[in-house]
Amino acid sequence: MADEQNFETAPAEEPQKPNPSWERVQLARHPKRPHSRDYIEGLITAFEEIHGDRFFGDDKSVLAGMGFFEGKPVMLVSQQKGRDTKEKLMRNFGMPKPEGYRKALRVMRLAAKFRLPIITLIDTPGAYPGIDAEERGQAEAIAYNLREMTKLKVPVIVGPIYEAPKDDERYDTIYSLPAQLYKRGVKVVFASYSAHNVRNLPDAAGFATAFGLPYDEALKAITINAAEVWGVADQLGSLDVGKIANVVVANGDPLDVKTDVKQVYIQGQAIPMTDRQVLLRDEYSK
């Protein structure tokens, strides 16, 4: 009779706990997640695609055309990445070339001519960096589009299609990083990178408070901290005697996206609260 062997019983593995955050990341990375074409087919009726830039060719990474959203005529400009390998190559993986930017501008000018709102769906890793695109003026095409878009007299709605964070990033890095830096003794400042985006700074600070940044520190991050970093804290950043009086009057929490700014004072002078965006909002909300 063979000797009996002793076997150790392996401990039972504990069932994995649900991880909604990781599940959202996996959903964003799913190869069958909705692309621009799917949103257009689901939301837009009678969509008619527009082809070509009337100069060089038709960039198929840019999907653009006219249709109806909830019964109202609109113009669509989007990128389409493609599903299978064949379509991805045909769509250039959603990376526009100069003719794609000219095609988009052609469509947006057509929208302005007929006073149609423009809906854009952003789903691209960026402009195509190939030699042929650079030879045909990629940088100039992008810069020219940006300049011409500022002249449009119709609303432009921008809706990025969600993509996953990079492999080495947490899904909430953009919101949780300020709190992590603050806990490590780093002075936190929110940057706008352009005068146009300054209005978004309170929103960014408000989002950071939801992920652990103390409220007072969030306020400092868009006021006194920024002034100290730039070396102008003796002039700006707080309401003190002898400093330049820049004041925002609102109907609620300044870090709440629902708050309505009623008046802004720069150097003690009231700033007119009517601009092109307000006029467009009033005109198209009738």
Disulfide bonds with the S-S distance in Angstrom:
none
